[in-house]
Amino acid sequence: MLTLRPAPLTRLLIANGVSLLGTRVAAIALPWFVLATTGSAARTGVVAAFELLPYVLAKAFSGPLVDRVGARRVAVTADLLSALAAVGAPVLHALGLLSFPLLLLFGVLLGSARGPGDLAKYVLIPELAERTGQRLERASGIVSVAERLAQGTLGPAVGGLLVTACGPLAAMLVNGASFAVVAAMVGLGLPRDAGRPVVTAPAAESGEPGYWRQFGEGLAFLRDDRLLLALTAMITVTNLLDAAFTAVLLPVWAQRTGQGAGVVGLLFAVSGAAGVGGSLIAAAVAHRLPRRLVFFLAFLVAGAPRFVALALHLPLPGLIGVFVASGFAAGFINPILGAIDFERIPRRMLGRVGAIGDALGWAGIPLGTVLAGLAVGAAGVAPVLLVAGGLYFLTTNLTGFRHEWREMDRRRPAAAPKPAVAPDTVPSEV
């Protein structure tokens, strides 16, 4: 008799946290490496874009692959390829063979592998939540806690310390090692039947549609769901501005004001720690709160104030206060977004719809890093911070007046799959 325990979901969260820890360390180390070796804000933005653009494209088009092949298998393969790509640049630099075009190439390879891997781990969440009997808001909140612990608290702190003590290349090697660890954890730590493709009865009788037809079905589903489409459009703009802030504006501000990588790591760490607190509260009570009100209030506090605080050159204690408030508010956003996705998207389509939605949401990120680098070179960092903060405020407040946002508070049952036949093996707890 199968006894459901939280172990599979916990193992996935730990694996995802390790992956995000390494990615966040690299996110601090790589811009610092480019700035230290070239002194160019524009090149810093270009390097970030050459990883993020392939990430977005690979994630967008890998949705049918995840639905057809299975999330667990894709996750393991993608993380192994990411490990190889992540260690390439540090190794070649140590040998004196790393040129700027080669650095861009490794960014392309890493982004192309990381996109499908992140998508596959995301698709596993609702299935493992069902096995543990977790509410979707609570599962999404726990996922957000794990992400923020790794990406917003430990990652920036470890990244800042590694860059300061050992240099950016050592921090980039940590990123490669983290992908190898995650591949082992997902491959060996989850039940063997986790993440298998969901086949519905009509598909079993008539045959599975082709790859591009499945992709088109996902695109049509997202287009027809007005709430999901509105969420995607807004997140596209905020992600563009967040990428500009994280990859270019904050590092350049820190360098030009003499603050250094340690202050960058500190601000990310305090924001991430506060975000953990917000996510913990969201995991506990989000299912009782009005989603729309909480969502827009969270964006009001989490978005524009960071940009304005840096532009006004607030002293360090003031900056810490702004980043703490921003992080705490941001902790409520992803649990709401995740729960809405898991409720509204059928499980058999979660890979392709989630991939397209994420890819569209991430589409502005490469552009944001490039535009920020060019804008800072032309106008200076303070004016760009003020303009970006104003755009953030308008984007996250004006959209809330549209009527489709009212559906955020109309909760639906989870979109569970309806298999054509029973699994051919009994789920195993390992």
C-alpha positions as CSV (number, residue, x, y, z in Angstrom):
1,M,0.0,0.0,0.0
2,L,1.4,3.4,-1.0
3,T,1.8,5.9,1.8
4,L,2.0,9.5,0.6
5,R,4.8,11.4,2.3
6,P,6.3,14.9,1.6
7,A,9.7,13.5,0.6
8,P,9.4,13.7,-3.2
9,L,8.3,17.4,-3.2
10,T,10.9,18.2,-0.6
11,R,13.6,16.6,-2.7
12,L,12.5,18.5,-5.7
13,L,12.6,21.8,-3.7
14,I,16.1,21.1,-2.5
15,A,17.3,20.2,-6.0
16,N,15.7,23.4,-7.4
17,G,17.2,25.4,-4.6
18,V,20.7,24.1,-5.2
19,S,20.3,24.9,-8.9
20,L,19.1,28.5,-8.2
21,L,21.9,28.9,-5.6
22,G,24.5,28.3,-8.3
23,T,22.7,30.4,-10.9
24,R,22.5,33.4,-8.5
25,V,26.2,33.1,-7.6
26,A,27.0,33.2,-11.3
27,A,24.6,36.1,-11.8
28,I,26.9,38.2,-9.5
29,A,30.2,36.7,-10.7
30,L,29.7,37.0,-14.4
31,P,28.8,40.8,-14.6
32,W,31.7,41.5,-12.2
33,F,34.1,39.4,-14.4
34,V,33.1,41.3,-17.5
35,L,33.3,44.7,-15.8
36,A,36.7,43.9,-14.3
37,T,38.1,42.7,-17.6
38,T,36.6,45.1,-20.0
39,G,35.2,48.1,-18.0
40,S,32.2,48.2,-20.3
41,A,28.6,48.4,-19.1
42,A,27.5,47.7,-22.7
43,R,29.5,44.4,-22.9
44,T,28.1,43.4,-19.5
45,G,24.6,43.7,-20.9
46,V,25.5,41.9,-24.1
47,V,26.9,38.9,-22.2
48,A,23.8,38.6,-20.0
49,A,21.6,38.8,-23.2
50,F,23.5,36.1,-24.9
51,E,22.6,33.7,-22.1
52,L,19.0,34.9,-21.5
53,L,17.8,35.0,-25.1
54,P,18.7,31.3,-25.8
55,Y,17.1,30.5,-22.4
56,V,13.9,32.1,-23.4
57,L,13.8,30.5,-26.9
58,A,14.7,27.1,-25.7
59,K,12.2,27.2,-22.9
60,A,9.5,28.4,-25.2
61,F,9.9,25.6,-27.8
62,S,10.7,22.8,-25.3
63,G,7.2,22.6,-23.8
64,P,5.9,19.9,-26.2
65,L,9.1,18.0,-25.6
66,V,8.5,18.0,-21.8
67,D,4.9,16.9,-22.3
68,R,5.9,14.1,-24.7
69,V,9.1,12.7,-23.1
70,G,8.5,13.4,-19.5
71,A,9.6,16.1,-17.1
72,R,12.0,14.0,-15.0
73,R,14.0,12.7,-18.0
74,V,14.2,16.2,-19.5
75,A,15.3,17.8,-16.2
76,V,18.2,15.3,-15.7
77,T,19.5,15.6,-19.2
78,A,19.3,19.4,-19.3
79,D,21.1,19.8,-16.0
80,L,24.0,17.6,-17.1
81,L,24.4,19.6,-20.2
82,S,24.2,22.9,-18.2
83,A,27.0,21.6,-15.9
84,L,29.3,21.1,-18.9
85,A,28.5,24.5,-20.4
86,A,28.9,26.3,-17.1
87,V,32.4,25.1,-16.4
88,G,33.7,25.8,-20.0
89,A,34.4,29.5,-19.6
90,P,36.3,29.3,-16.3
91,V,38.4,26.4,-17.6
92,L,39.3,28.2,-20.9
93,H,40.1,31.4,-19.0
94,A,42.5,29.6,-16.7
95,L,44.2,28.2,-19.8
96,G,44.4,31.7,-21.4
97,L,42.1,30.7,-24.3
98,L,38.9,32.6,-23.4
99,S,38.0,35.3,-25.9
100,F,34.9,37.5,-25.7
101,P,33.2,35.6,-28.6
102,L,33.8,32.3,-26.8
103,L,32.4,33.8,-23.6
104,L,29.2,34.6,-25.6
105,L,29.2,31.1,-27.0
106,F,29.2,29.5,-23.6
107,G,26.4,31.8,-22.6
108,V,24.3,30.6,-25.5
109,L,25.0,26.9,-24.7
110,L,24.2,27.4,-21.0
111,G,20.9,29.3,-21.7
112,S,19.8,26.7,-24.3
113,A,20.3,23.8,-21.7
114,R,19.0,25.7,-18.6
115,G,15.6,26.6,-20.2
116,P,14.2,23.1,-20.7
117,G,15.6,22.0,-17.3
118,D,13.9,24.8,-15.4
119,L,10.6,24.1,-17.2
120,A,10.8,20.4,-16.5
121,K,11.3,20.9,-12.7
122,Y,8.4,23.4,-12.8
123,V,6.1,20.8,-14.4
124,L,6.9,18.3,-11.7
125,I,5.5,20.6,-8.9
126,P,1.7,20.0,-9.1
127,E,2.1,16.2,-9.5
128,L,4.4,16.0,-6.4
129,A,2.1,18.4,-4.5
130,E,-0.8,16.0,-5.2
131,R,1.2,13.1,-3.8
132,T,1.7,15.1,-0.5
133,G,-1.9,16.5,-0.3
134,Q,-0.7,20.1,-0.5
135,R,-2.9,23.0,-1.5
136,L,-1.7,24.7,-4.7
137,E,-1.2,28.0,-3.0
138,R,0.8,26.3,-0.2
139,A,2.8,24.3,-2.6
140,S,3.6,27.4,-4.7
141,G,4.5,29.3,-1.5
142,I,6.9,26.5,-0.4
143,V,8.5,26.5,-3.8
144,S,8.9,30.3,-3.6
145,V,10.4,30.0,-0.1
146,A,13.0,27.5,-1.5
147,E,13.7,29.7,-4.5
148,R,14.2,32.8,-2.4
149,L,16.4,31.1,0.2
150,A,18.7,30.0,-2.6
151,Q,18.4,32.8,-5.1
152,G,17.6,35.8,-2.9
153,T,19.5,35.1,0.4
154,L,22.2,32.4,0.3
155,G,23.1,32.9,-3.4
156,P,23.9,36.7,-3.2
157,A,25.7,36.3,0.1
158,V,27.8,33.3,-1.2
159,G,28.3,35.0,-4.5
160,G,29.5,38.3,-3.0
161,L,31.9,36.4,-0.6
162,L,33.3,34.2,-3.4
163,V,33.9,37.1,-5.8
164,T,35.5,39.1,-3.0
165,A,37.7,36.3,-1.6
166,C,38.4,34.0,-4.6
167,G,37.5,36.0,-7.7
168,P,34.5,35.6,-10.1
169,L,35.9,32.5,-11.9
170,A,35.7,30.4,-8.7
171,A,32.1,31.5,-8.3
172,M,31.3,30.5,-11.9
173,L,32.7,27.0,-11.2
174,V,30.4,26.7,-8.3
175,N,27.5,27.2,-10.7
176,G,28.7,24.3,-12.9
177,A,29.0,22.0,-9.9
178,S,25.5,22.9,-8.7
179,F,24.0,21.6,-12.0
180,A,25.7,18.3,-11.7
181,V,24.4,17.9,-8.1
182,V,20.9,18.8,-9.2
183,A,20.9,16.2,-12.0
184,A,21.9,13.5,-9.5
185,M,19.2,14.6,-7.0
186,V,16.4,14.6,-9.6
187,G,17.5,11.4,-11.3
188,L,18.0,9.4,-8.1
189,G,15.9,11.2,-5.5
190,L,12.4,11.2,-7.1
191,P,10.0,8.3,-7.6
192,R,10.7,6.4,-10.8
193,D,7.3,7.2,-12.2
194,A,7.3,10.9,-11.4
195,G,7.0,13.3,-14.4
196,R,5.8,10.7,-16.9
197,P,3.8,12.1,-19.9
198,V,0.1,12.4,-19.3
199,V,-2.0,10.6,-22.0
200,T,-5.7,11.3,-22.1
201,A,-8.3,8.8,-23.4
202,P,-8.9,10.7,-26.7
203,A,-5.2,10.9,-27.4
204,A,-4.7,7.2,-26.7
205,E,-7.4,6.3,-29.2
206,S,-6.5,8.7,-32.0
207,G,-2.8,9.0,-31.6
208,E,-0.7,11.8,-30.2
209,P,-0.7,15.0,-32.3
210,G,2.5,16.2,-33.8
211,Y,5.1,18.4,-32.0
212,W,4.1,21.7,-33.7
213,R,0.4,21.0,-33.4
214,Q,1.0,20.5,-29.6
215,F,2.9,23.8,-29.6
216,G,0.0,25.5,-31.4
217,E,-2.5,24.1,-28.9
218,G,-0.5,25.6,-26.1
219,L,-0.4,29.0,-27.8
220,A,-4.1,28.9,-28.5
221,F,-4.9,28.0,-24.9
222,L,-2.8,30.9,-23.6
223,R,-4.4,33.3,-26.1
224,D,-7.9,32.4,-25.1
225,D,-7.4,32.7,-21.4
226,R,-7.6,36.4,-20.9
227,L,-6.3,36.4,-17.3
228,L,-3.2,34.3,-18.1
229,L,-2.6,36.5,-21.2
230,A,-2.8,39.7,-19.1
231,L,-0.5,38.3,-16.4
232,T,2.0,37.3,-19.1
233,A,2.0,40.8,-20.7
234,M,2.5,42.5,-17.4
235,I,5.3,40.1,-16.2
236,T,7.1,40.6,-19.5
237,V,7.5,44.3,-18.8
238,T,8.4,43.9,-15.1
239,N,10.9,41.1,-16.0
240,L,12.6,43.4,-18.5
241,L,13.0,46.1,-15.9
242,D,14.1,43.7,-13.2
243,A,16.7,42.2,-15.5
244,A,18.0,45.7,-16.3
245,F,18.2,46.4,-12.5
246,T,19.9,43.2,-11.5
247,A,22.3,42.6,-14.3
248,V,23.3,46.2,-15.2
249,L,22.0,49.0,-13.1
250,L,22.8,47.7,-9.6
251,P,26.3,46.4,-10.5
252,V,27.2,49.6,-12.4
253,W,25.8,51.8,-9.5
254,A,27.9,49.8,-7.0
255,Q,31.1,50.1,-9.1
256,R,30.7,53.8,-9.8
257,T,29.9,54.7,-6.2
258,G,32.7,52.6,-4.8
259,Q,30.3,50.3,-3.0
260,G,31.8,47.0,-4.4
261,A,30.4,43.5,-4.9
262,G,30.0,43.0,-1.2
263,V,27.2,45.7,-1.0
264,V,25.5,44.2,-4.1
265,G,25.5,40.8,-2.3
266,L,24.3,42.4,0.9
267,L,21.3,44.1,-0.7
268,F,20.3,41.0,-2.6
269,A,20.7,38.9,0.6
270,V,18.5,41.2,2.8
271,S,15.9,41.4,0.1
272,G,15.9,37.6,-0.3
273,A,15.7,37.0,3.5
274,A,12.6,39.3,3.7
275,G,11.2,37.5,0.6
276,V,11.5,34.2,2.5
277,G,9.4,35.7,5.3
278,G,6.8,36.9,2.8
279,S,6.7,33.6,1.0
280,L,6.3,31.7,4.3
281,I,3.3,33.9,5.2
282,A,1.9,33.5,1.7
283,A,2.3,29.7,1.9
284,A,0.3,29.6,5.2
285,V,-2.5,32.1,4.5
286,A,-2.6,32.9,0.8
287,H,-5.6,30.7,0.1
288,R,-7.6,32.9,2.5
289,L,-6.6,36.3,1.1
290,P,-8.1,38.2,-1.9
291,R,-5.6,37.5,-4.6
292,R,-6.0,40.6,-6.7
293,L,-5.6,43.1,-3.8
294,V,-2.5,41.3,-2.4
295,F,-1.0,40.9,-5.9
296,F,-1.1,44.6,-6.8
297,L,-0.1,45.9,-3.3
298,A,2.9,43.5,-3.4
299,F,4.0,44.9,-6.8
300,L,3.5,48.5,-5.6
301,V,6.0,47.9,-2.8
302,A,8.3,45.5,-4.5
303,G,8.9,47.3,-7.8
304,A,9.7,51.0,-8.2
305,P,11.1,52.0,-4.8
306,R,14.3,50.1,-5.4
307,F,15.1,52.1,-8.5
308,V,14.3,55.4,-6.8
309,A,16.3,54.6,-3.7
310,L,19.5,54.0,-5.7
311,A,18.9,57.1,-7.9
312,L,18.6,59.3,-4.8
313,H,21.8,57.8,-3.3
314,L,20.2,56.9,0.0
315,P,22.7,55.9,2.7
316,L,23.3,52.2,3.1
317,P,20.8,51.8,6.1
318,G,18.1,53.4,4.0
319,L,18.8,51.2,1.1
320,I,18.7,48.1,3.3
321,G,15.3,49.2,4.5
322,V,13.9,49.7,1.0
323,F,15.3,46.3,-0.1
324,V,13.8,44.6,2.9
325,A,10.3,46.0,2.2
326,S,10.7,45.2,-1.5
327,G,11.7,41.6,-0.8
328,F,8.9,41.0,1.8
329,A,6.3,42.2,-0.6
330,A,7.7,40.2,-3.6
331,G,7.4,37.0,-1.5
332,F,3.6,37.1,-2.1
333,I,3.7,37.4,-5.9
334,N,5.0,34.0,-7.1
335,P,2.7,31.9,-4.9
336,I,-0.2,33.6,-6.4
337,L,1.1,33.2,-10.0
338,G,1.9,29.6,-9.5
339,A,-1.5,28.7,-8.0
340,I,-3.3,30.4,-10.9
341,D,-1.2,28.5,-13.5
342,F,-1.8,25.1,-11.8
343,E,-5.5,25.8,-11.5
344,R,-6.2,27.0,-15.0
345,I,-3.8,24.9,-17.2
346,P,-4.7,21.2,-17.8
347,R,-2.0,19.0,-16.5
348,R,-1.4,17.4,-20.0
349,M,-0.7,20.9,-21.4
350,L,1.2,22.3,-18.5
351,G,4.6,21.9,-20.2
352,R,3.7,23.6,-23.4
353,V,1.5,26.4,-22.0
354,G,3.9,27.0,-19.1
355,A,6.8,27.1,-21.5
356,I,5.1,29.6,-23.8
357,G,3.9,31.8,-20.9
358,D,7.3,31.8,-19.3
359,A,9.1,32.5,-22.5
360,L,6.9,35.4,-23.3
361,G,7.3,36.6,-19.7
362,W,11.1,36.3,-20.1
363,A,11.2,37.7,-23.6
364,G,12.0,41.2,-22.5
365,I,14.9,40.2,-20.2
366,P,17.6,40.1,-22.8
367,L,16.4,43.3,-24.3
368,G,16.3,44.9,-20.8
369,T,20.0,44.1,-20.1
370,V,21.1,45.5,-23.5
371,L,19.0,48.6,-23.3
372,A,20.1,49.3,-19.8
373,G,23.8,49.0,-20.8
374,L,23.3,51.4,-23.7
375,A,21.2,53.8,-21.7
376,V,23.7,54.0,-18.8
377,G,26.5,54.7,-21.3
378,A,24.5,57.5,-22.9
379,A,22.8,59.2,-19.9
380,G,24.4,57.9,-16.7
381,V,23.0,55.5,-14.1
382,A,20.8,57.8,-12.0
383,P,18.5,59.1,-14.8
384,V,18.1,55.6,-16.1
385,L,17.1,54.4,-12.6
386,L,14.5,57.1,-12.3
387,V,13.0,56.4,-15.8
388,A,12.9,52.6,-15.2
389,G,11.3,53.1,-11.8
390,G,8.6,55.2,-13.3
391,L,7.9,52.6,-16.0
392,Y,7.7,49.9,-13.3
393,F,5.1,52.0,-11.3
394,L,2.9,52.6,-14.4
395,T,3.0,49.0,-15.6
396,T,2.1,47.5,-12.2
397,N,-0.8,49.9,-11.4
398,L,-2.6,50.8,-14.6
399,T,-3.1,47.2,-15.7
400,G,-5.1,46.4,-12.5
401,F,-8.1,48.4,-13.8
402,R,-8.9,46.0,-16.6
403,H,-11.9,43.7,-15.9
404,E,-10.1,40.3,-16.5
405,W,-8.1,40.8,-13.3
406,R,-11.3,40.1,-11.3
407,E,-10.9,36.4,-12.2
408,M,-7.9,36.2,-9.9
409,D,-10.2,35.9,-7.0
410,R,-12.4,33.2,-8.6
411,R,-10.5,30.0,-7.6
412,R,-10.9,26.9,-9.7
413,P,-10.3,23.3,-8.8
414,A,-6.8,22.0,-9.8
415,A,-6.6,21.0,-13.5
416,A,-6.0,17.3,-12.8
417,P,-5.1,14.8,-15.6
418,K,-7.4,12.0,-16.7
419,P,-5.2,9.1,-17.8
420,A,-6.3,6.7,-20.4
421,V,-5.0,3.8,-18.5
422,A,-3.5,3.1,-15.1
423,P,0.3,3.5,-14.8
424,D,2.2,0.3,-15.6
425,T,4.1,0.4,-12.4
426,V,3.3,1.1,-8.8
427,P,4.6,4.5,-7.6
428,S,7.7,3.9,-5.5
429,E,8.8,6.1,-2.6
430,V,12.6,6.5,-2.5
